[in-house]
C-alpha cells in the first residue's frame, strides 16, 4: 500500500470530520439532543485520530540511528494502536455514558430541524470520505475481500480510516433513527437509546482495530505471495540449490526483513558463494522491493541428516518440508 494513498484518505477524513464536528455541536446547542452531543464528540475523536495517523506517518520517516538500527517504520503501528484506544475511551465510553444519562432523564428535542439537517449534511460528508477511502483501498486490495483486506493489510492507515468512516456512517444512521423516533413519539428515551447504540458500535470497532494493530506491533511475516516470490528468487539452481529455512518480518508497512539459511554446493569457493549471495539479494529486491534488510547464511545441505531430523536448518518444534521451509510456518 502506498503511503500517499493512505495520506490522501486520512486528509479527506480529517476535513470531513472537522466540519461535521462543528455542525453537530451547533445542532446540540440548539436542540439539546444527546445523540448530537455524542456524535460531535465522536467526530472530534475521529479528527484527533486522523491527526495521530498523520503524526505517526511523519515520525516513521526518520532515519535509522545506532539505537534504532532498523529505523522507525513501526511508529505507524503505534499511532494506529493509539487511535483504537482514543476511539474506545473518548468516543465509545462517552457515548454510552451520555446515552445512559438521557435514558435515565429523558427530555424532548427542541428545534428538531437542527439535528435532522446536520445529520443529513454529515451523512453526505462522511459518504465522501468513505468513498475516497474505498477508492484508495481498491488500488491495492486486489482480489481480497474487504474483511481479508482489513486483516492482512500491513499499512494500518487505510483499514483504520475505512472502519472509522463505516462506523461514522452507521452511527449517523443510528443517531438519525434515535432523533426521528424521539420526535415521532415525543419520548426522549429513543434519543438516549440511539446514543447508547452509537457507543456500543464505536467500542466494537475499537476492539477490532486494537486486535489488528496489536498483531502488527508484535511483528507479522510477509504475505504468502511475497514469501513465495522471495523463496523463488533465492535459488539459482547453480550455487544456491535450496532454501533450508527462512523467516520474514515487517519492520514497517513498507520495509521487510528477510533472514534465510540457504544451501550452497560444497565445492564452491568462498568468493563464489559470496557472489551467489549478492546475486540472490539483488533478485529478492527486484521481486519484492520492500525487502530492504536481507541476511542470507550459507550452509551445506545434508540429505541424510535432514531425513534423520538432525538437519541444522530444521525449525524448532517442527520438521523441515521437502523444499527446506519449515512445515506449517508459511515462511
C-alpha positions in Angstrom: 0.0 0.0 0.0 1.4 3.4 -0.9 1.9 5.9 1.8 0.4 8.6 -0.5 -2.8 6.7 -0.8 -3.2 6.4 2.9 -2.4 10.1 3.4 -5.0 11.2 0.9 -7.7 9.1 2.6 -6.6 10.5 6.0 -6.7 14.1 4.9 -10.2 13.6 3.3 -11.5 12.1 6.5 -9.9 14.8 8.7 -11.5 17.6 6.6 -14.9 15.9 6.7 -14.8 15.2 10.5 -13.7 18.7 11.5 -16.6 20.2 9.5 -19.1 17.6 10.9 -17.9 18.0 14.5 -18.6 21.8 14.4 -22.0 21.3 12.8 -23.1 18.6 15.2 -22.1 20.6 18.3 -24.0 23.6 17.0 -27.0 21.3 16.5 -26.7 20.0 20.1 -26.6 23.6 21.4 -29.9 24.4 19.6 -31.7 21.1 20.1 -30.3 19.5 23.3 -30.1 16.2 21.5 -27.8 13.7 23.3 -27.3 11.9 20.1 -25.9 15.1 18.6 -23.6 15.6 21.6 -22.3 12.0 21.3 -21.9 12.3 17.6 -20.0 15.7 17.9 -17.6 14.0 20.4 -17.3 11.0 18.0 -16.3 13.3 15.1 -13.9 15.3 17.3 -12.3 12.0 18.4 -12.1 10.9 14.8 -10.4 14.2 13.9 -7.8 13.6 16.6 -7.3 10.0 15.3 -6.5 11.3 11.8 -4.1 13.7 13.3 -2.4 10.8 15.2 -2.2 8.8 11.9 -0.5 11.7 10.1 1.9 12.2 13.0 2.8 8.5 13.0 3.5 8.7 9.3 5.8 11.6 9.7 7.7 10.1 12.6 8.1 6.8 10.7 10.2 8.6 8.1 13.0 9.3 10.4 16.4 7.8 9.6 17.7 4.8 11.4 20.0 5.5 14.4 22.5 3.3 16.3 19.8 2.9 19.0 17.2 2.0 16.4 19.2 0.4 13.6 16.1 -0.8 11.7 14.5 2.6 11.6 11.2 3.9 12.9 8.7 2.2 10.5 6.7 0.8 13.4 5.7 4.2 14.5 2.8 3.9 12.2 1.6 0.8 14.0 2.0 2.5 17.4 -0.1 5.5 16.4 -2.7 3.3 14.8 -3.0 1.4 18.1 -3.4 4.8 19.9 -6.3 5.5 17.5 -8.1 2.4 18.7 -7.7 3.5 22.3 -8.9 7.0 21.7 -11.9 5.7 19.7 -12.7 3.3 22.6 -12.2 5.7 25.5 -13.3 9.1 24.1 -15.8 8.1 21.5 -17.4 4.9 22.8 -17.4 5.3 26.5 -18.6 8.9 26.3 -21.5 7.9 24.1 -22.5 5.1 26.4 -22.4 7.5 29.4 -24.4 10.1 27.6 -27.0 7.6 26.3 -27.4 6.2 29.9 -27.9 9.7 31.3 -30.5 10.5 28.6 -32.4 7.3 29.2 -32.4 8.0 32.9 -33.5 11.6 32.5 -35.2 12.0 29.1 -36.3 15.3 27.7 -37.9 16.4 24.4 -35.7 17.5 21.5 -36.0 21.2 20.7 -35.6 22.8 17.3 -35.8 19.4 15.6 -34.7 20.8 12.2 -31.2 21.4 13.5 -30.2 17.8 14.3 -32.0 16.4 11.3 -30.4 18.9 8.9 -26.9 18.4 10.4 -27.3 14.6 10.3 -28.1 14.7 6.6 -25.2 17.0 5.9 -22.9 14.7 8.0 -24.0 11.6 6.1 -23.1 13.3 2.8 -19.7 14.5 4.1 -18.9 11.1 5.6 -20.0 9.4 2.4 -17.4 11.5 0.5 -14.7 10.5 3.0 -15.7 6.8 2.8 -15.8 6.9 -1.0 -12.2 8.3 -1.0 -11.0 5.6 1.4 -12.7 2.9 -0.8 -11.1 4.2 -4.0 -7.6 4.3 -2.4 -8.0 0.9 -0.9 -9.1 -0.6 -4.2 -5.8 0.3 -5.8 -4.0 -2.2 -3.5 -6.8 -4.6 -2.3 -6.6 -6.8 -5.4 -8.9 -9.8 -5.1 -9.1 -9.7 -1.4 -12.5 -9.3 0.3 -12.9 -6.3 2.5 -12.5 -8.5 5.6 -9.3 -10.0 4.3 -8.0 -6.6 3.3 -8.5 -5.2 6.8 -7.0 -8.3 8.4 -4.0 -8.7 6.1 -3.0 -5.1 5.3 0.5 -4.3 6.6 -0.1 -0.5 6.4 -2.6 0.5 9.0 -3.9 3.8 7.7 -6.5 2.7 5.2 -8.1 -0.1 7.3 -8.3 2.4 10.2 -9.9 5.1 8.0 -12.2 2.6 6.4 -13.5 1.3 9.7 -13.8 4.8 11.2 -15.8 6.0 8.2 -18.0 2.9 8.2 -18.6 3.4 11.9 -19.4 7.0 11.4 -21.9 6.3 8.7 -23.7 3.6 10.7 -23.5 5.9 13.8 -25.2 8.7 11.9 -28.0 6.4 10.8 -28.5 5.3 14.4 -28.5 8.9 15.5 -31.0 9.9 12.8 -33.2 6.9 13.8 -33.0 7.9 17.5 -33.8 11.5 16.8 -36.6 10.5 14.5 -38.2 8.1 17.0 -37.9 10.7 19.7 -39.6 13.3 17.6 -42.3 10.9 16.4 -43.2 9.5 19.8 -42.4 12.6 21.9 -40.3 10.4 24.1 -36.7 11.4 24.5 -35.7 7.9 25.7 -35.3 7.0 22.0 -32.6 9.6 21.6 -30.8 8.1 24.5 -31.1 4.6 23.0 -29.7 5.8 19.8 -26.8 7.3 21.6 -26.2 4.1 23.5 -26.1 2.1 20.3 -23.5 4.6 18.9 -21.3 3.9 21.9 -21.5 0.1 21.5 -20.7 0.4 17.8 -17.6 2.5 18.5 -16.4 0.1 21.1 -16.8 -2.9 18.8 -14.8 -1.1 16.0 -12.1 0.0 18.5 -11.7 -3.6 19.7 -11.3 -4.8 16.0 -8.7 -2.1 15.3 -6.8 -2.8 18.6 -6.6 -6.5 17.7 -5.3 -5.9 14.2 -2.8 -3.2 15.1 -1.6 -5.3 18.1 -0.7 -8.1 15.7 1.3 -5.7 13.6 3.1 -4.3 16.6 4.1 -7.9 17.7 5.6 -8.4 14.2 4.0 -10.0 11.2 5.6 -12.0 8.5 5.4 -11.1 4.8 2.2 -12.1 2.9 2.1 -15.5 1.3 2.7 -14.1 -2.2 5.8 -12.2 -1.2 7.1 -15.2 0.7 6.8 -17.3 -2.5 8.5 -14.6 -4.6 11.4 -14.4 -2.2 11.7 -18.2 -2.0 11.8 -18.5 -5.8 14.3 -15.6 -6.1 16.9 -17.1 -3.7 17.5 -20.4 -5.6 19.5 -20.0 -8.8 19.9 -23.8 -9.4 23.7 -23.4 -9.6 25.5 -22.3 -6.5 22.3 -21.8 -4.3 20.4 -25.1 -4.5 17.6 -24.6 -2.0 16.3 -22.7 1.0 16.8 -24.6 4.2 14.6 -22.3 6.2 13.5 -18.7 6.0 12.0 -16.0 8.2 10.4 -12.7 7.3 9.4 -9.8 9.4 7.7 -6.4 8.7 9.9 -3.6 10.2 7.2 -1.2 9.0 4.4 -1.2 6.4 6.9 -0.7 3.5 10.1 -2.3 4.9 10.7 -6.1 5.2 13.4 -8.0 6.9 14.4 -11.4 5.3 16.6 -13.9 7.0 17.3 -17.3 5.5 19.7 -20.2 5.7 20.5 -21.3 2.1 22.1 -24.5 0.8 25.2 -24.0 -1.4 27.4 -26.6 -3.2 30.3 -27.9 -1.1 32.8 -27.5 -4.0 32.1 -23.7 -4.4 34.8 -21.3 -3.2 34.1 -18.6 -0.6 34.3 -16.0 -3.4 31.8 -17.8 -5.5 29.4 -18.2 -2.5 29.7 -14.5 -1.7 28.9 -13.6 -5.4 25.9 -16.0 -5.3 24.6 -14.4 -2.1 24.9 -10.9 -3.6 23.1 -12.0 -6.7 20.3 -13.6 -4.6 19.9 -10.4 -2.6 19.5 -8.5 -5.9 16.9 -10.9 -7.2 15.0 -10.7 -3.9 14.9 -6.9 -4.1 13.7 -7.0 -7.7 10.9 -9.4 -6.9 9.9 -7.7 -3.6 11.1 -4.1 -3.5 10.1 -3.6 0.2 12.7 -6.4 1.2 15.3 -3.8 2.3 17.1 -5.8 5.0 18.3 -9.2 3.9 20.6 -11.7 5.7 21.5 -14.9 3.9 23.5 -17.6 5.7 25.2 -20.2 3.5 25.3 -23.9 4.7 25.8 -27.3 3.2 22.6 -29.2 3.0 22.9 -32.8 4.2 20.1 -35.0 2.8 20.8 -37.9 5.2 20.8 -35.5 8.2 17.6 -33.9 7.1 15.9 -37.3 6.7 17.1 -38.2 10.2 15.7 -35.0 11.6 19.0 -33.5 12.6 19.4 -31.0 9.8 20.7 -27.7 11.2 18.0 -26.0 9.1 15.2 -27.7 10.9 13.0 -25.2 12.7 12.4 -25.7 16.4 9.2 -27.5 17.1 8.6 -28.9 13.5 10.3 -30.8 10.7 11.6 -29.3 7.5 9.4 -29.6 4.5 10.8 -31.1 1.2 11.8 -27.6 -0.1 13.5 -26.7 3.2 10.9 -24.4 4.5 9.6 -25.4 8.0 6.4 -27.3 7.7 3.4 -25.2 8.6 5.3 -22.0 9.0 4.2 -20.4 5.8 7.6 -18.6 5.6 
